[in-house]
Amino acid sequence: MNINRVFRNSALAALLSAACLGVAARGVNAQASTTVFTSQIIYQNPSNSSGALTATFYPVLNGTPSATVSIPVAIPAHGSGSILVGSVAGLAANFKGSAVLSADFDVVASTIQIPSVNTTNRILATGFRSGDGTSDLYLPTFLNGAFNAKSVLAVQNIESVSVDITATFIPASGSNVVISATIPANASRFFDSRDATTIPGIPANFNGSVRVTAVRSGSATPGLVVGTAEEYFTTDGRAYGYEAVPLASAASTVYLPTALCGYAPASQNATSVFAFQNTSSFTVTAVVHWLDTTNTEVGSQTFADIGPNAKKSINPCNAAGVPNPGFLGSGYISVGSGGKGVVVAKVSATVPGYQTGFLGQGQGAAKLAFPYMRYRATPQAPGDIASSVSVQNIGAAIPAGQITVTFYDLNGNVVRTGVTNATLGSGSKFSVGLGTVTNAQLTMSGAVPATAFEGSMIVTGPAGSSLIAVSRHQQLDYLFWTEDYNGVFIP
């Protein structure tokens, strides 16, 4: 899938909310499904020129802006910053909705959902550019109590006029649930399984996928929407987010940059599961190939008779030949008969009990941005976050010296750089963090910060190369706070 999320206008169908943040001592994990969150918008200027940015907020199903925040100073080239939605003057304390960022540079944006109690995970998701809008939107997984989880899907209208949407919830078995709604310009519609009034007729323990189609109100002209989803556990504080996928980003081969089965660094016992959705109008067969760290196939699985718009759950632990436990690698899904699909990945660990979400992707880019990167040198204080990035080459082999990674502080100053020192073969990958001192595939330059780092990162390959990446963020003293997001494709 080719999800580009950078443009001079960036939409944030990110379940934005504003609430007062309380302080709670650590103890038994609170239910994520009942936790109050406040959103923080992280923005990045990946260009070589400074610029200014404006954020406009829209309440749910209301096209009248609640508040506009203008950044009064120039954002430096390669600089980044944040807006805490709960601190925006003019927004109600219980605000829920979406936002549009407008800038005179190609802005990259992501959101962090900050819980009101520190026993619930923070949720990461990325924004969308105008070109990501679609009249045909797919979400590979949606839950209403199945697996002790509740899902929320926010669909944002990025048109200048209202749109009429049809949301079809397709269960693994049973009848579809179809809901129609009108969304004003720039506003959003939430489908929240915690609130039955937002999805009339959805059965308990629903496990399936969603398709959303849109037209401009009162016409047959396709309307443009984007979407973001979040899932909350009803039994503990696990929570995570990921993006809905436009039809144009569906692919016949979808790459899975991280695949795990009972992998146990620090006894975490991490396993990845994948939700594949068939975006074709006909039934397809999907073959999943699992690769170890040498890029050698160790197992495969075949899933036949996946109906149109339907979901198929995939677990590498169920594949013959895949080490169980102890598998660390990657994978890809091939869709037969000219079909295409989209994928959401989730990684769960029994210790300390985290779960994350990110997308599989069918296409890459030569340049990737990461607006949210953090680092803390030892000794670490409570709450410190560490970020790392896993970069995969899904195109032709790239010779040594042709991929660079650059870390920038909030003011756009270069902090550290790295360059590949070996050929990165097709399907191969490398991992890097600001604190990386030595790496078999990277030569690092610049001193590791002596204390803390807040900023961003850019990965650049040669023109025409095809890179994808997943960025992981963990709270160092409390690994329960763990979440992933995909690297952002930029021109």
C-alpha positions in Angstrom: 0.0 0.0 0.0 1.3 3.4 -0.9 0.1 5.8 1.9 1.4 9.3 1.3 0.8 11.6 4.2 2.4 14.9 3.3 0.9 18.0 1.6 0.4 21.7 2.2 -3.0 20.7 3.7 -2.9 17.7 6.0 -6.1 16.1 7.3 -6.2 14.6 10.8 -9.2 12.2 11.1 -7.5 11.3 14.3 -10.3 11.0 16.9 -9.0 14.3 18.3 -10.1 15.0 21.8 -9.6 17.5 24.5 -9.8 16.7 28.2 -8.2 17.6 31.5 -5.3 15.2 32.2 -5.2 13.8 35.7 -2.3 12.0 37.4 -2.7 8.5 38.7 -0.3 6.1 40.4 0.6 2.9 38.6 -1.3 -0.1 39.6 -3.7 -2.5 38.0 -4.1 -1.5 34.3 -7.3 0.5 33.7 -9.6 -0.5 30.9 -8.5 1.3 27.8 -12.1 1.3 26.5 -13.2 3.6 29.3 -10.1 5.9 29.5 -10.3 9.6 28.6 -7.7 10.7 26.1 -6.3 14.1 25.1 -4.7 14.5 21.6 -1.4 16.0 20.8 -0.6 16.9 17.2 3.1 16.5 16.1 4.1 18.4 13.0 7.3 18.3 10.9 8.7 20.5 8.2 10.7 18.1 6.0 11.7 20.8 3.5 14.8 22.9 3.2 12.9 26.1 3.8 11.2 27.6 6.9 7.5 28.2 6.9 4.4 28.8 9.0 1.5 26.5 9.9 -2.2 26.9 10.8 -4.4 24.2 12.5 -8.1 24.4 12.2 -10.3 22.2 14.4 -13.8 20.8 13.5 -16.2 19.1 15.9 -17.8 15.8 15.0 -20.4 16.2 12.3 -20.1 20.0 12.4 -18.5 22.0 9.5 -18.1 25.2 11.5 -14.6 25.5 12.9 -14.3 25.5 16.7 -10.9 27.1 16.8 -8.0 28.1 14.6 -4.5 28.1 16.0 -1.8 30.1 14.1 1.8 29.4 14.8 3.2 32.9 15.1 6.8 32.1 14.4 8.5 30.4 11.4 9.0 26.7 11.6 12.6 26.1 10.7 13.6 23.9 7.8 13.6 20.3 9.1 12.1 21.6 12.4 9.2 20.0 14.3 6.8 20.8 17.1 3.5 20.0 18.7 0.0 21.3 19.6 -1.7 19.9 22.7 -5.4 19.9 21.8 -6.4 20.2 25.4 -4.6 23.5 25.6 -6.2 25.2 22.5 -8.2 28.2 23.5 -11.8 28.1 22.2 -12.1 24.3 22.3 -14.6 22.8 24.7 -13.2 20.6 27.4 -14.9 17.6 25.9 -14.1 18.4 22.3 -14.1 15.5 19.9 -13.5 15.8 16.1 -10.9 16.4 13.5 -8.4 19.0 12.3 -6.8 20.4 9.1 -3.3 21.7 9.0 -2.4 24.3 6.4 1.2 25.4 5.8 3.4 27.0 3.2 5.6 23.9 3.3 4.8 20.2 2.8 3.7 19.5 6.3 4.0 16.0 7.8 1.8 15.3 10.9 1.0 12.6 13.4 -1.1 12.4 16.5 -0.5 11.0 20.0 -3.5 10.2 22.2 -2.4 10.8 25.8 -4.4 8.8 28.4 -5.8 10.4 31.6 -4.3 7.5 33.6 -0.8 6.2 33.1 -1.8 2.5 33.0 -3.2 2.9 29.5 -1.1 2.9 26.4 -0.5 6.0 24.3 -1.9 5.8 20.7 0.0 6.9 17.6 -1.4 7.6 14.2 -0.4 9.7 11.1 -2.3 12.3 9.2 -3.2 12.4 5.5 -2.5 14.7 2.6 -5.2 15.9 0.3 -4.1 13.4 -2.4 -4.9 10.5 0.0 -8.6 11.3 -0.1 -10.7 8.6 -1.6 -14.3 7.7 -2.4 -13.6 4.1 -1.5 -12.0 3.5 1.9 -11.1 0.2 3.6 -10.5 -0.9 7.2 -9.2 -4.5 7.5 -10.3 -5.0 11.1 -13.1 -3.7 13.3 -14.1 -5.3 16.7 -17.1 -5.0 19.0 -16.1 -7.0 22.0 -14.3 -9.8 20.1 -10.9 -10.6 21.6 -11.9 -8.2 24.5 -11.4 -5.2 22.3 -13.6 -2.3 21.1 -12.9 -0.4 17.8 -13.5 3.2 16.8 -13.4 4.4 13.2 -13.3 8.2 12.4 -14.1 9.1 8.8 -13.2 12.7 7.8 -14.6 14.6 4.8 -11.8 16.5 3.1 -14.0 18.1 0.6 -15.2 21.8 0.7 -18.8 20.6 0.5 -20.7 17.9 2.5 -20.5 14.3 1.5 -22.9 11.3 1.9 -21.1 8.2 3.1 -22.2 4.5 3.2 -20.3 2.4 5.8 -20.6 -1.3 5.4 -19.5 -3.5 8.3 -18.7 -7.0 7.0 -18.5 -9.7 9.7 -16.4 -12.9 9.5 -19.8 -14.6 9.5 -23.3 -13.3 9.4 -25.1 -10.3 7.7 -23.5 -7.0 6.9 -24.5 -3.9 8.8 -24.9 -0.8 6.6 -25.1 2.8 7.9 -25.5 6.0 5.9 -24.5 9.5 7.1 -23.9 13.0 5.8 -20.6 14.7 6.9 -20.1 18.5 6.5 -17.0 19.8 4.9 -13.8 19.0 6.9 -15.8 17.4 9.7 -15.8 13.8 10.8 -18.2 10.9 11.7 -17.2 8.5 14.4 -18.3 4.9 14.4 -17.7 3.9 18.0 -18.4 0.3 19.1 -18.5 1.6 22.7 -21.5 3.6 21.8 -24.2 1.5 20.1 -26.0 4.6 18.9 -23.2 5.3 16.4 -23.4 1.8 14.8 -27.1 0.7 15.0 -27.5 -3.0 14.5 -23.9 -4.1 15.1 -23.9 -7.4 17.0 -22.0 -8.1 20.1 -18.6 -9.7 19.6 -18.5 -8.4 16.0 -15.3 -9.3 14.2 -14.9 -8.1 10.7 -13.9 -5.4 8.3 -15.3 -2.1 7.0 -15.7 -0.4 3.7 -16.8 3.2 3.3 -17.9 4.8 0.1 -18.6 8.5 -0.4 -20.3 10.9 -2.9 -20.8 14.6 -2.8 -24.2 15.3 -1.2 -27.1 15.3 -3.6 -25.0 14.0 -6.5 -23.3 10.9 -7.8 -19.9 12.6 -7.9 -17.4 10.7 -5.8 -16.5 12.5 -2.5 -13.2 12.4 -0.8 -12.7 11.0 2.7 -9.9 9.7 4.9 -10.1 7.6 8.1 -8.3 6.6 11.2 -9.1 3.7 13.6 -8.3 2.9 17.2 -8.8 -0.2 19.3 -9.2 -0.3 23.1 -9.1 -3.4 25.3 -11.9 -3.9 27.8 -9.8 -6.0 30.2 -6.7 -3.8 30.6 -4.9 -0.7 29.3 -3.8 -1.9 25.8 -4.8 0.6 23.1 -3.4 1.2 19.6 -4.2 3.0 16.3 -3.8 2.7 12.6 -5.1 4.3 9.4 -7.9 3.2 7.0 -6.6 2.6 3.5 -7.8 4.1 0.2 -8.6 1.7 -2.6 -5.8 3.2 -4.7 -3.3 2.0 -2.2 -4.5 -1.7 -2.3 -1.8 -4.0 -3.8 -1.4 -7.4 -5.3 1.7 -7.9 -3.1 1.6 -6.4 0.4 4.8 -6.3 2.5 5.0 -7.0 6.2 8.2 -5.4 7.5 8.0 -7.1 10.9 6.8 -10.6 11.7 7.2 -12.4 15.0 6.2 -15.6 16.7 6.9 -16.0 20.4 10.0 -13.7 20.0 11.3 -13.1 23.5 13.8 -10.2 23.9 13.6 -9.3 27.6 11.1 -12.2 27.9 8.4 -10.2 26.0 7.2 -13.2 24.0 6.0 -11.0 21.2 3.8 -12.3 18.3 2.4 -10.4 15.3 -1.0 -11.0 13.8 -2.3 -9.6 10.5 -5.7 -8.7 9.2 -5.9 -9.0 5.4 -8.9 -7.4 3.6 -9.8 -8.3 0.0 -10.5 -5.0 -1.8 -11.5 -6.8 -5.0 -15.0 -7.3 -6.3 -14.4 -11.1 -6.5 -13.2 -13.9 -4.3 -9.4 -14.3 -4.0 -6.7 -16.6 -2.7 -3.9 -15.1 -0.7 -0.5 -16.7 -0.1 1.6 -15.5 2.8 5.4 -16.0 2.7 7.4 -15.8 5.9 11.1 -14.8 5.8 13.8 -15.0 8.4 16.4 -12.3 9.1 18.6 -13.6 6.2 15.6 -13.0 3.9 15.1 -16.8 3.4 11.6 -18.2 3.3 11.0 -20.5 6.2 7.2 -21.1 5.8 4.1 -20.1 4.0 0.3 -20.2 4.4 -2.5 -20.3 1.8 -5.9 -18.8 2.4 -8.6 -19.5 -0.2 -12.1 -18.2 -0.8 -11.7 -14.7 0.7 -14.8 -12.9 -0.4 -15.1 -9.3 -1.6 -14.4 -6.8 1.2 -13.9 -9.7 3.7 -11.2 -10.1 6.3 -8.8 -13.0 6.9 -6.8 -13.2 10.2 -3.2 -14.4 9.8 -0.8 -15.6 12.4 2.8 -16.7 11.5 2.8 -19.1 14.5 0.3 -21.3 12.6 2.6 -21.7 9.5 4.6 -25.0 9.1 8.3 -24.3 9.2 8.1 -21.0 11.1 10.0 -21.3 14.4 7.5 -21.4 17.3 8.6 -19.8 19.5 11.5 -17.6 18.5 10.6 -16.4 15.0 11.9 -12.9 14.0 11.6 -11.8 10.4 9.3 -10.4 7.8 6.7 -11.4 5.3 4.7 -10.6 2.2 1.2 -11.5 1.0 0.6 -12.4 -2.7 -3.0 -12.0 -3.9 -3.9 -14.3 -6.8 -6.2 -13.9 -9.9 -5.5 -10.2 -10.3 -6.9 -9.4 -6.9 -5.7 -6.8 -4.4 -5.8 -6.2 -0.7 -4.8 -4.2 2.3 -3.4 -5.2 5.7 -3.3 -4.0 9.3 -0.6 -5.6 11.5 -0.7 -5.9 15.3 2.1 -6.9 17.6 1.3 -8.2 21.1 3.6 -9.2 24.0 2.7 -11.1 27.1 5.3 -9.3 29.1 4.7 -6.4 29.8 1.4 -6.8 28.0 1.5 -4.3 25.2 -0.2 -4.3 21.7 0.7 -2.1 18.8 -0.8 -1.4 15.3 0.7 -0.4 11.9 0.0 -1.0 8.2 1.5 -3.5 5.7 2.4 -1.7 2.5 2.5 -2.5 -1.2 4.7 0.3 -2.4 7.5 2.3 -1.0 9.3 5.6 -1.6 12.8 7.0 -1.8 12.3 9.3 1.1 10.5 8.7 4.5 9.7 11.1 7.3 9.2 10.4 11.0 7.8 13.5 12.8 7.9 11.9 16.3 11.3 10.7 17.5 12.5 10.6 21.1 15.7 9.5 23.0 16.9 9.6 26.6 20.4 8.7 27.7 21.0 6.9 30.9 20.1 7.5 33.7 16.5 7.4 32.5 13.7 9.2 34.3 10.2 7.9 34.7 8.2 8.5 31.5 11.2 8.7 29.1 10.5 7.5 25.6 12.9 5.7 23.2 12.3 5.6 19.5 13.7 3.2 16.9 13.0 2.6 13.2 13.0 -0.5 11.1 13.6 0.3 7.4 12.9 -2.3 4.7 13.9 -2.2 1.0 11.1 -3.6 -1.1 12.6 -2.6 -4.4 15.9 -3.5 -6.2 19.1 -3.9 -4.2 20.6 -0.6 -3.1 24.4 -0.4 -3.1 26.3 0.8 0.0 26.5 4.5 0.7 23.2 5.3 -1.0 20.8 5.3 2.0 21.1 8.0 4.7 19.3 8.6 8.0 19.3 12.1 9.6 18.1 13.0 13.0 16.9 16.6 13.5 16.2 18.4 16.8 13.0 20.6 17.1 14.9 23.6 15.6 15.9 21.6 12.5 19.6 21.2 13.5 21.3 18.0 12.5 22.0 15.9 15.6 23.2 12.6 14.1 23.5 10.9 10.7 24.0 7.4 9.3 24.8 5.9 5.9 24.5 2.3 4.8 27.9 0.6 4.6 26.7 -2.5 2.8 24.3 -3.4 0.0 20.7 -3.5 1.2 19.2 -6.4 -0.8 15.6 -6.6 -2.0 13.5 -7.5 1.1 16.4 -6.8 3.5 16.1 -4.3 6.3 18.0 -2.4 9.0 17.1 -0.8 12.3 18.3 2.4 13.8 17.7 4.7 16.8 19.4 7.9 17.9 21.4 6.0 20.5 22.7 3.5 17.9 26.5 3.5 18.4 27.4 0.6 16.1 25.4 -1.1 13.4 26.4 -3.8 11.0 24.7 -2.0 8.1 25.1 1.7 9.1 28.1 4.0 9.7 26.9 6.6 12.2 28.3 10.1 12.6 27.8 12.7 15.3 27.7 12.3 19.1 24.8 10.6 20.9 23.1 13.3 23.0 24.3 13.3 26.5 20.8 13.7 28.0 17.5 13.8 26.0 16.4 14.3 22.4 13.1 15.4 20.9 12.8 15.8 17.2 12.3 14.0 13.9 14.1 11.9 11.4 14.3 11.5 7.6 15.5 8.4 5.7 16.6 9.1 2.1 17.4 6.5 -0.5 18.5 6.9 -4.2 15.9 8.2 -6.7 13.5 5.5 -7.7 14.2 3.3 -4.7 11.3 1.8 -2.7 11.6 1.9 1.1 9.1 1.3 3.8 9.5 1.6 7.5 7.9 1.1 10.9 8.8 3.3 13.9 8.5 1.9 17.4 8.2 4.0 20.6 8.6 2.5 24.1 8.6 4.1 27.6 11.9 2.9 29.0 10.8 2.3 32.6 7.3 0.9 31.7 7.4 -1.1 28.4 3.6 -1.5 28.6 3.6 1.9 26.8 4.6 0.7 23.4 3.2 1.8 20.0 4.2 1.8 16.3 3.6 4.0 13.2 4.6 3.8 9.6 7.1 6.1 8.0 5.6 8.9 5.9 6.3 9.0 2.2 7.5 12.5 1.1 8.5 13.9 -2.3 
